[in-house]
């Protein structure tokens, strides 16, 4: 059976191949509604399938969005990637996902690969964008939107959560229960001091403690972001002689690991230990006890990032003016001591 071509569609619809192209690509010129309907009917009758490769070569853009994230195995990033995929689908785009595993060389690898594919735009969740990665973006003159994090190496449009304010909400809430103090599980020595959400969570904890007139020295613990390593750190924290009465974790995954450690050590939560996290991943409502945490609107953030990268919005002004900050909110459950 011969392959159906654009010429075949044009003949059946009684129009030119250019008009067929305008209908398929939704532009660049307008098409009268009646003509559009004839073209669409011809496409359906003939079973025509546009050659997306040829279209991409002609326009030097594909129907793809590149999404680079640290680790899709972590629920937060998995949920974020899912939200971006849905938002992109509403705009007729597909998403290519690359996992960096927090390795700078892998980030550069995916940047080169996706930009070389002429993606329509790139959404970047970068743990610590280095100068080489920033140079790749500059060389390709790519449409880039930073999501969740805003590394210092690149000054592009960013969509983020109010991480600092959200952390303050959680720590203030724990202190309102009357605990002597709140310890904090932060990131690791490799966590960037600026532009990283976990750094902002730690700073929010410090500010809330300062407001209450409480010291923070010796009350900040380092832990990887995943629950498995955080569980091991949790065993050390909770087995020590000076076990904290309450702990704020910079991520829900860390908090889940900590809850597991408490259960293993037969420490009652929240009777003997209060716990709060950050992110409000879906599992947070299913932990035992359910986890008090800070939520961000990932669906709305993903929609904003997709719209920004596809519409190629270039926000003028200072770095602060180039940020789109979404509010965070406290989600109160039983792990903090609330009934």
Secondary structure, DSSP 8 states (H G I E B T S, - for coil): -----HHHHHHHHTS-HHHHHHHHHT-SS---HHHHHHHHHHHHHHT----HHHHHHHHT--SEEEEEES-TTSHHHHHHHHHHHHHHHHTT-EEEEEE-TT-HHHHHHHHHHHHHTT-SEEEE--SS--HHHHHHHHHHT--EEEES---TT----EEEE-HHHHHHHHHHHHHHTT-S--EEE---TTS-SSS-HHHHHHHHHHHHHHHTT---TT-EE---SSHHHHHHHHHHHHHSTT--SEEEESSHHHHHHHHHHHHHTT--TTTT-EEE-SB--GGGGGSSS--BEEEE-HHHHHHHHHHHHHHT----S-TGGGEEEE-EEEE--GGGT--
